[in-house]
């Protein structure tokens, strides 16, 4: 009886290790998804904050004939 309980504990430990590894992989995928999202969406929006005013200045200067 005790051996059976020990075997079950051992099986549960193996399963818990597998679950932990799976969770860590999933966490890393989410981390990289967030990094890629920031790189492809947020950074260009920040860049637009600097480019749009310069474009408006150039466009308005050309429209006035300066």
MITORBA-52445 format. One record per atom (N, C-alpha, C): residue number from 1; residue in one letter; atom name; x, y, z. Coordinates in steps of 0.1 Angstrom, whole numbers, plus 2048, in hexadecimal, padded with zeros to 3 digits. Layout:
N
{n->NUM | res->A | atom->CA | u->X | v->Y | w->Z};
...
***
This chain:
66
{n->1 | res->X | atom->N | u->808 | v->7F4 | w->800};
{n->1 | res->X | atom->CA | u->800 | v->800 | w->800};
{n->1 | res->X | atom->C | u->809 | v->80D | w->800};
{n->2 | res->X | atom->N | u->813 | v->80D | w->808};
{n->2 | res->X | atom->CA | u->81C | v->818 | w->809};
{n->2 | res->X | atom->C | u->823 | v->81B | w->7FC};
{n->3 | res->X | atom->N | u->827 | v->810 | w->7F6};
{n->3 | res->X | atom->CA | u->82F | v->811 | w->7E9};
{n->3 | res->X | atom->C | u->825 | v->817 | w->7DE};
{n->4 | res->X | atom->N | u->819 | v->813 | w->7DE};
{n->4 | res->X | atom->CA | u->80F | v->818 | w->7D5};
{n->4 | res->X | atom->C | u->80E | v->827 | w->7D7};
{n->5 | res->X | atom->N | u->80D | v->82B | w->7E3};
{n->5 | res->X | atom->CA | u->80C | v->83A | w->7E6};
{n->5 | res->X | atom->C | u->818 | v->841 | w->7E1};
{n->6 | res->X | atom->N | u->824 | v->83C | w->7E4};
{n->6 | res->X | atom->CA | u->830 | v->842 | w->7E0};
{n->6 | res->X | atom->C | u->831 | v->843 | w->7D1};
{n->7 | res->X | atom->N | u->82C | v->838 | w->7CA};
{n->7 | res->X | atom->CA | u->82C | v->838 | w->7BB};
{n->7 | res->X | atom->C | u->823 | v->843 | w->7B6};
{n->8 | res->X | atom->N | u->818 | v->845 | w->7BC};
{n->8 | res->X | atom->CA | u->80E | v->850 | w->7B8};
{n->8 | res->X | atom->C | u->814 | v->85E | w->7BA};
{n->9 | res->X | atom->N | u->81B | v->85F | w->7C6};
{n->9 | res->X | atom->CA | u->822 | v->86C | w->7C8};
{n->9 | res->X | atom->C | u->82C | v->86F | w->7BE};
{n->10 | res->X | atom->N | u->834 | v->865 | w->7BA};
{n->10 | res->X | atom->CA | u->83E | v->866 | w->7B0};
{n->10 | res->X | atom->C | u->838 | v->86A | w->7A3};
{n->11 | res->X | atom->N | u->82D | v->864 | w->79F};
{n->11 | res->X | atom->CA | u->826 | v->867 | w->792};
{n->11 | res->X | atom->C | u->821 | v->875 | w->793};
{n->12 | res->X | atom->N | u->81B | v->879 | w->79E};
{n->12 | res->X | atom->CA | u->816 | v->887 | w->7A0};
{n->12 | res->X | atom->C | u->822 | v->891 | w->79E};
{n->13 | res->X | atom->N | u->82D | v->88E | w->7A4};
{n->13 | res->X | atom->CA | u->839 | v->897 | w->7A3};
{n->13 | res->X | atom->C | u->83D | v->898 | w->794};
{n->14 | res->X | atom->N | u->83D | v->88E | w->78D};
{n->14 | res->X | atom->CA | u->841 | v->88E | w->77F};
{n->14 | res->X | atom->C | u->837 | v->897 | w->777};
{n->15 | res->X | atom->N | u->82A | v->895 | w->77A};
{n->15 | res->X | atom->CA | u->81F | v->89C | w->773};
{n->15 | res->X | atom->C | u->820 | v->8AB | w->777};
{n->16 | res->X | atom->N | u->823 | v->8AE | w->783};
{n->16 | res->X | atom->CA | u->825 | v->8BC | w->787};
{n->16 | res->X | atom->C | u->831 | v->8C3 | w->780};
{n->17 | res->X | atom->N | u->83C | v->8BB | w->77F};
{n->17 | res->X | atom->CA | u->847 | v->8C0 | w->778};
{n->17 | res->X | atom->C | u->844 | v->8C3 | w->769};
{n->18 | res->X | atom->N | u->83C | v->8BA | w->763};
{n->18 | res->X | atom->CA | u->838 | v->8BD | w->755};
{n->18 | res->X | atom->C | u->82F | v->8C9 | w->754};
{n->19 | res->X | atom->N | u->826 | v->8CA | w->75D};
{n->19 | res->X | atom->CA | u->81D | v->8D6 | w->75D};
{n->19 | res->X | atom->C | u->825 | v->8E3 | w->75F};
{n->20 | res->X | atom->N | u->82F | v->8E3 | w->768};
{n->20 | res->X | atom->CA | u->837 | v->8EE | w->76A};
{n->20 | res->X | atom->C | u->83E | v->8F2 | w->75E};
{n->21 | res->X | atom->N | u->844 | v->8E8 | w->757};
{n->21 | res->X | atom->CA | u->84B | v->8EB | w->74A};
{n->21 | res->X | atom->C | u->842 | v->8F1 | w->740};
{n->22 | res->X | atom->N | u->836 | v->8EC | w->73F};
{n->22 | res->X | atom->CA | u->82C | v->8F1 | w->735};
{n->22 | res->X | atom->C | u->828 | v->8FF | w->739};
{n->23 | res->X | atom->N | u->826 | v->902 | w->745};
{n->23 | res->X | atom->CA | u->822 | v->90F | w->74A};
{n->23 | res->X | atom->C | u->82D | v->919 | w->747};
{n->24 | res->X | atom->N | u->83A | v->915 | w->749};
{n->24 | res->X | atom->CA | u->845 | v->91E | w->746};
{n->24 | res->X | atom->C | u->846 | v->921 | w->737};
{n->25 | res->X | atom->N | u->844 | v->917 | w->72F};
{n->25 | res->X | atom->CA | u->844 | v->919 | w->720};
{n->25 | res->X | atom->C | u->839 | v->923 | w->71C};
{n->26 | res->X | atom->N | u->82D | v->921 | w->722};
{n->26 | res->X | atom->CA | u->822 | v->92A | w->71F};
{n->26 | res->X | atom->C | u->825 | v->938 | w->723};
{n->27 | res->X | atom->N | u->82B | v->93A | w->72F};
{n->27 | res->X | atom->CA | u->82F | v->947 | w->734};
{n->27 | res->X | atom->C | u->839 | v->94E | w->72B};
{n->28 | res->X | atom->N | u->842 | v->946 | w->726};
{n->28 | res->X | atom->CA | u->84C | v->94C | w->71D};
{n->28 | res->X | atom->C | u->845 | v->950 | w->70F};
{n->29 | res->X | atom->N | u->83C | v->948 | w->70B};
{n->29 | res->X | atom->CA | u->835 | v->94C | w->6FE};
{n->29 | res->X | atom->C | u->82D | v->959 | w->700};
{n->30 | res->X | atom->N | u->826 | v->95A | w->70C};
{n->30 | res->X | atom->CA | u->81F | v->966 | w->70E};
{n->30 | res->X | atom->C | u->828 | v->972 | w->70F};
{n->31 | res->X | atom->N | u->834 | v->970 | w->716};
{n->31 | res->X | atom->CA | u->83D | v->97B | w->717};
{n->31 | res->X | atom->C | u->842 | v->980 | w->70A};
{n->32 | res->X | atom->N | u->846 | v->977 | w->701};
{n->32 | res->X | atom->CA | u->84A | v->97A | w->6F4};
{n->32 | res->X | atom->C | u->83F | v->981 | w->6EB};
{n->33 | res->X | atom->N | u->833 | v->97C | w->6ED};
{n->33 | res->X | atom->CA | u->827 | v->982 | w->6E6};
{n->33 | res->X | atom->C | u->826 | v->990 | w->6EA};
{n->34 | res->X | atom->N | u->828 | v->993 | w->6F7};
{n->34 | res->X | atom->CA | u->826 | v->9A1 | w->6FC};
{n->34 | res->X | atom->C | u->832 | v->9A9 | w->6F7};
{n->35 | res->X | atom->N | u->83E | v->9A4 | w->6F7};
{n->35 | res->X | atom->CA | u->849 | v->9AC | w->6F1};
{n->35 | res->X | atom->C | u->847 | v->9AF | w->6E3};
{n->36 | res->X | atom->N | u->843 | v->9A5 | w->6DB};
{n->36 | res->X | atom->CA | u->840 | v->9A8 | w->6CD};
{n->36 | res->X | atom->C | u->835 | v->9B2 | w->6CB};
{n->37 | res->X | atom->N | u->82B | v->9B1 | w->6D3};
{n->37 | res->X | atom->CA | u->820 | v->9BA | w->6D1};
{n->37 | res->X | atom->C | u->824 | v->9C8 | w->6D4};
{n->38 | res->X | atom->N | u->82C | v->9CA | w->6DF};
{n->38 | res->X | atom->CA | u->831 | v->9D7 | w->6E2};
{n->38 | res->X | atom->C | u->83A | v->9DC | w->6D7};
{n->39 | res->X | atom->N | u->843 | v->9D4 | w->6D1};
{n->39 | res->X | atom->CA | u->84C | v->9D8 | w->6C7};
{n->39 | res->X | atom->C | u->845 | v->9DB | w->6BA};
{n->40 | res->X | atom->N | u->83A | v->9D5 | w->6B7};
{n->40 | res->X | atom->CA | u->833 | v->9D7 | w->6AA};
{n->40 | res->X | atom->C | u->827 | v->9E1 | w->6AB};
{n->41 | res->X | atom->N | u->822 | v->9E4 | w->6B7};
{n->41 | res->X | atom->CA | u->817 | v->9EE | w->6B8};
{n->41 | res->X | atom->C | u->81B | v->9FA | w->6C0};
{n->42 | res->X | atom->N | u->820 | v->9F8 | w->6CC};
{n->42 | res->X | atom->CA | u->822 | v->A04 | w->6D5};
{n->42 | res->X | atom->C | u->82E | v->A0D | w->6D0};
{n->43 | res->X | atom->N | u->839 | v->A06 | w->6CC};
{n->43 | res->X | atom->CA | u->844 | v->A0E | w->6C7};
{n->43 | res->X | atom->C | u->842 | v->A16 | w->6BB};
{n->44 | res->X | atom->N | u->83B | v->A11 | w->6B1};
{n->44 | res->X | atom->CA | u->837 | v->A1A | w->6A5};
{n->44 | res->X | atom->C | u->82E | v->A25 | w->6A9};
{n->45 | res->X | atom->N | u->825 | v->A23 | w->6B3};
{n->45 | res->X | atom->CA | u->81C | v->A2E | w->6B7};
{n->45 | res->X | atom->C | u->824 | v->A39 | w->6BE};
{n->46 | res->X | atom->N | u->82E | v->A35 | w->6C6};
{n->46 | res->X | atom->CA | u->837 | v->A3F | w->6CC};
{n->46 | res->X | atom->C | u->83F | v->A47 | w->6C1};
{n->47 | res->X | atom->N | u->843 | v->A3F | w->6B7};
{n->47 | res->X | atom->CA | u->84A | v->A46 | w->6AC};
{n->47 | res->X | atom->C | u->841 | v->A50 | w->6A5};
{n->48 | res->X | atom->N | u->835 | v->A4C | w->6A3};
{n->48 | res->X | atom->CA | u->82B | v->A56 | w->69C};
{n->48 | res->X | atom->C | u->82A | v->A63 | w->6A4};
{n->49 | res->X | atom->N | u->82B | v->A62 | w->6B1};
{n->49 | res->X | atom->CA | u->82A | v->A6E | w->6B9};
{n->49 | res->X | atom->C | u->834 | v->A78 | w->6B5};
{n->50 | res->X | atom->N | u->840 | v->A74 | w->6B0};
{n->50 | res->X | atom->CA | u->84A | v->A7D | w->6AC};
{n->50 | res->X | atom->C | u->84A | v->A80 | w->69D};
{n->51 | res->X | atom->N | u->845 | v->A77 | w->695};
{n->51 | res->X | atom->CA | u->845 | v->A79 | w->687};
{n->51 | res->X | atom->C | u->83A | v->A82 | w->682};
{n->52 | res->X | atom->N | u->82E | v->A80 | w->688};
{n->52 | res->X | atom->CA | u->822 | v->A87 | w->683};
{n->52 | res->X | atom->C | u->824 | v->A96 | w->685};
{n->53 | res->X | atom->N | u->828 | v->A9B | w->690};
{n->53 | res->X | atom->CA | u->82A | v->AAA | w->691};
{n->53 | res->X | atom->C | u->834 | v->AAF | w->687};
{n->54 | res->X | atom->N | u->83F | v->AA8 | w->684};
{n->54 | res->X | atom->CA | u->848 | v->AAC | w->67A};
{n->54 | res->X | atom->C | u->842 | v->AAD | w->66C};
{n->55 | res->X | atom->N | u->83A | v->AA2 | w->669};
{n->55 | res->X | atom->CA | u->833 | v->AA2 | w->65C};
{n->55 | res->X | atom->C | u->829 | v->AAE | w->65B};
{n->56 | res->X | atom->N | u->822 | v->AB1 | w->666};
{n->56 | res->X | atom->CA | u->819 | v->ABC | w->665};
{n->56 | res->X | atom->C | u->820 | v->AC9 | w->663};
{n->57 | res->X | atom->N | u->82B | v->ACB | w->66A};
{n->57 | res->X | atom->CA | u->833 | v->AD7 | w->668};
{n->57 | res->X | atom->C | u->838 | v->AD8 | w->659};
{n->58 | res->X | atom->N | u->83D | v->ACE | w->654};
{n->58 | res->X | atom->CA | u->842 | v->ACE | w->646};
{n->58 | res->X | atom->C | u->837 | v->AD0 | w->63C};
{n->59 | res->X | atom->N | u->82B | v->AC9 | w->63E};
{n->59 | res->X | atom->CA | u->820 | v->ACB | w->636};
{n->59 | res->X | atom->C | u->81A | v->AD9 | w->636};
{n->60 | res->X | atom->N | u->819 | v->ADE | w->642};
{n->60 | res->X | atom->CA | u->813 | v->AEC | w->643};
{n->60 | res->X | atom->C | u->81D | v->AF6 | w->63D};
{n->61 | res->X | atom->N | u->82A | v->AF4 | w->63F};
{n->61 | res->X | atom->CA | u->834 | v->AFD | w->639};
{n->61 | res->X | atom->C | u->833 | v->AFD | w->62A};
{n->62 | res->X | atom->N | u->831 | v->AF1 | w->624};
{n->62 | res->X | atom->CA | u->830 | v->AF0 | w->615};
{n->62 | res->X | atom->C | u->823 | v->AF6 | w->611};
{n->63 | res->X | atom->N | u->818 | v->AF4 | w->618};
{n->63 | res->X | atom->CA | u->80B | v->AFA | w->614};
{n->63 | res->X | atom->C | u->80B | v->B09 | w->614};
{n->64 | res->X | atom->N | u->813 | v->B0F | w->61D};
{n->64 | res->X | atom->CA | u->814 | v->B1D | w->61E};
{n->64 | res->X | atom->C | u->81E | v->B23 | w->613};
{n->65 | res->X | atom->N | u->825 | v->B1B | w->60D};
{n->65 | res->X | atom->CA | u->82E | v->B1F | w->602};
{n->65 | res->X | atom->C | u->83C | v->B23 | w->608};
{n->66 | res->X | atom->N | u->83F | v->B1F | w->614};
{n->66 | res->X | atom->CA | u->84C | v->B24 | w->619};
{n->66 | res->X | atom->C | u->857 | v->B1B | w->615};
***
